[in-house]
């Protein structure tokens, strides 16, 4: 009797740990690129809740019942709105991760599928396959110290402080000594 309980506990703990590891990895990467702490923690919770529901309901090898119960529970509407497609894809990733880990019996296949799925979602979220959007704009400063115009480092710090963007390049355009203003061309990466 004790051996059966220990084997059952280990059979539960391994996929639970794998689900926790991969969902935490994806949540960390999501937080790094989106800075949404609440949704990053929800990714972990979604995958673990789906895993627990499907795993314990389908404990008697009745996967259809587990997925059916998950469908009934999915009728509960989320109160928070997801702002963009990346948020939605991470929510679906969390649900898929929990569902797959609860239903796959072979741990090696589970780790392989989770690794591939997590790699794809991290690749898409980090936007490594998409080009960066570089924006160039002109801004007129009227309270700039003309003596510091030659110091590019202090000029970039001033632009970063005043405009709350991290400039890639700042170049000086037209200087109007009558109005005490200078036109700067600022290049920055849009998020």
C-alpha positions in Angstrom: 0.0 0.0 0.0 2.8 2.5 0.9 4.7 1.7 -2.3 1.6 2.5 -4.4 1.2 5.8 -2.6 4.9 6.7 -3.1 4.8 5.7 -6.8 1.6 7.7 -7.3 3.1 10.7 -5.6 6.2 10.6 -7.7 4.1 10.1 -10.9 2.3 13.3 -9.9 5.2 15.3 -8.7 7.4 14.9 -11.8 4.9 16.3 -14.3 3.8 19.0 -11.8 7.5 20.0 -11.4 8.0 20.0 -15.2 4.9 22.2 -15.6 6.1 24.6 -12.9 9.6 24.8 -14.4 8.5 25.5 -18.0 5.7 27.9 -17.0 8.1 29.8 -14.8 10.6 30.0 -17.6 8.0 31.4 -20.0 6.6 33.8 -17.3 10.1 35.2 -16.6 10.7 35.8 -20.3 7.3 37.4 -20.7 7.9 39.7 -17.7 11.3 40.7 -19.1 9.8 41.9 -22.4 6.4 43.2 -21.3 6.9 44.3 -17.7 3.4 43.0 -16.7 3.9 41.3 -13.4 0.3 40.3 -12.9 0.0 38.5 -16.2 3.4 36.9 -15.8 2.3 35.4 -12.5 -1.0 34.4 -14.0 0.9 32.3 -16.7 2.3 30.1 -13.9 -1.1 29.9 -12.1 -3.0 29.1 -15.3 -0.8 26.2 -16.3 -0.8 24.8 -12.8 -4.5 25.1 -12.3 -5.2 23.4 -15.7 -2.7 20.7 -14.9 -4.3 20.0 -11.5 -7.8 19.9 -12.8 -7.1 17.6 -15.8 -4.7 15.4 -13.8 -6.9 14.7 -10.9 -10.1 14.4 -12.9 -8.5 12.1 -15.4 -6.7 10.0 -12.7 -8.7 6.9 -13.7 -7.5 7.3 -17.3 -10.6 9.2 -18.3 -9.1 12.1 -20.2 -12.4 13.1 -21.8 -13.9 13.8 -18.4 -10.9 16.0 -17.4 -11.1 18.0 -20.6 -14.9 18.3 -20.3 -14.6 19.6 -16.8 -11.9 22.1 -18.0 -14.4 23.2 -20.7 -17.1 23.8 -18.1 -14.7 25.8 -15.9 -13.6 27.8 -18.9 -17.1 29.3 -19.1 -16.1 31.5 -16.2 -15.1 34.7 -17.8 -11.9 36.5 -16.9 -12.5 39.9 -15.6 -9.2 41.4 -16.9 -8.9 42.3 -20.5 -5.9 41.1 -22.5 -4.5 44.1 -24.4 -2.6 42.5 -27.3 -2.1 39.3 -29.1 1.1 38.4 -27.2 -0.8 38.4 -23.9 -3.5 36.1 -25.4 -0.9 33.8 -26.8 0.8 33.5 -23.4 -2.5 32.7 -21.8 -3.2 30.0 -24.4 0.4 28.7 -23.9 -0.2 28.3 -20.1 -3.5 26.4 -20.7 -1.8 24.2 -23.4 1.2 23.5 -21.1 -1.0 22.4 -18.2 -3.3 20.3 -20.5 -0.4 18.5 -22.2 1.5 17.8 -19.1 -1.5 16.3 -17.4 -2.3 14.1 -20.4 1.1 12.9 -21.6 2.2 9.8 -19.7 5.8 9.5 -21.0 8.0 12.0 -19.2 10.6 12.2 -22.0 8.0 13.1 -24.6 6.5 15.6 -22.1 9.9 17.4 -21.6 10.5 17.4 -25.4 7.1 18.9 -26.2 7.4 21.4 -23.4 10.8 22.5 -24.4 9.9 23.0 -28.1 6.6 24.8 -27.1 8.5 27.1 -24.6 11.2 27.8 -27.1 8.7 28.9 -29.7 6.8 31.1 -27.3 9.9 32.7 -25.9 11.2 33.3 -29.5 8.0 35.0 -30.4 7.8 37.1 -27.3 11.3 38.3 -27.5 10.6 39.5 -31.0 14.0 38.1 -32.2 12.4 37.1 -35.5 10.8 40.6 -36.0 12.6 43.7 -36.8 12.9 46.5 -34.3 10.9 49.6 -35.0 13.2 52.6 -35.1 11.6 56.0 -35.0 13.2 59.3 -35.9 11.5 62.5 -34.8 12.4 66.2 -34.5 12.0 68.0 -31.2 12.4 71.7 -30.4 14.1 72.5 -27.1 13.8 76.1 -25.9 15.6 75.9 -22.6 18.8 74.1 -23.6 22.2 75.3 -22.6 24.0 76.1 -25.9 27.4 75.6 -24.3 26.6 71.9 -23.7 25.5 71.2 -27.3 28.9 69.7 -28.2 28.7 67.2 -25.3 26.7 64.4 -26.9 26.6 62.3 -23.7 24.9 65.1 -21.6 22.6 65.9 -24.5 21.4 62.3 -24.7 20.9 62.2 -20.9 18.9 65.4 -21.1 16.7 63.9 -23.9 16.2 60.7 -21.9 15.3 62.6 -18.8 12.9 65.1 -20.4 11.2 62.8 -23.0 11.3 59.5 -21.0 12.8 57.6 -24.0 16.2 56.0 -24.5 17.7 57.7 -27.6 19.9 55.8 -29.9 21.2 58.9 -31.6 20.7 62.7 -31.1 21.8 65.1 -33.8 21.6 68.9 -33.7 19.5 70.6 -36.4 18.6 74.2 -36.6 19.8 76.6 -33.8 17.7 79.7 -33.3 19.6 82.2 -31.2 16.8 84.8 -31.2 14.2 82.3 -29.7 16.9 80.5 -27.7 15.8 77.2 -29.2 17.4 74.3 -30.9 15.9 71.6 -33.1 17.1 68.1 -32.3 16.7 65.0 -34.4 16.2 62.0 -32.1 16.3 58.4 -33.1 15.0 55.9 -30.7 13.5 52.4 -30.6 9.7 52.2 -30.2 8.4 49.6 -27.8 
